[in-house]
């Protein structure tokens, strides 16, 4: 299915994977649970939700499913993934890091925006760096 995806989205997906790995390594090295638990989990949620969005769009456009029903079900799937990811972070935070539950939730929200950060980075690279 990834063969039908434009190159810019593939590059953005790779940048998001790099951000996820860097956040995990940086969090472990800095010993900050907000980074290695919260932000990394949010990045994984972002990757999974982006994949679900791509596959859902592919199903609607190429398999000719009913757009309203299939689109709504795909949205519900992505929201369930996000809710379970945040609940996972809350559970782990309450159990092991009781002092920083709120910071971990905020870091999870920031990590779930990592695909948007990757879009910005990719557009910056293609606009300024590739011109030279």
HELIX and SHEET records of a PDB file:
HELIX    1   1 UNK A    2  UNK A    4  5                                   3    
HELIX    2   2 UNK A    7  UNK A   30  1                                  24    
HELIX    3   3 UNK A   33  UNK A   33  1                                   1    
HELIX    4   4 UNK A   34  UNK A   39  3                                   6    
HELIX    5   5 UNK A   40  UNK A   62  1                                  23    
HELIX    6   6 UNK A   67  UNK A   96  1                                  30    
HELIX    7   7 UNK A   98  UNK A  100  5                                   3    
HELIX    8   8 UNK A  101  UNK A  111  1                                  11    
HELIX    9   9 UNK A  114  UNK A  124  1                                  11    
HELIX   10  10 UNK A  125  UNK A  129  3                                   5    
END                                                                             
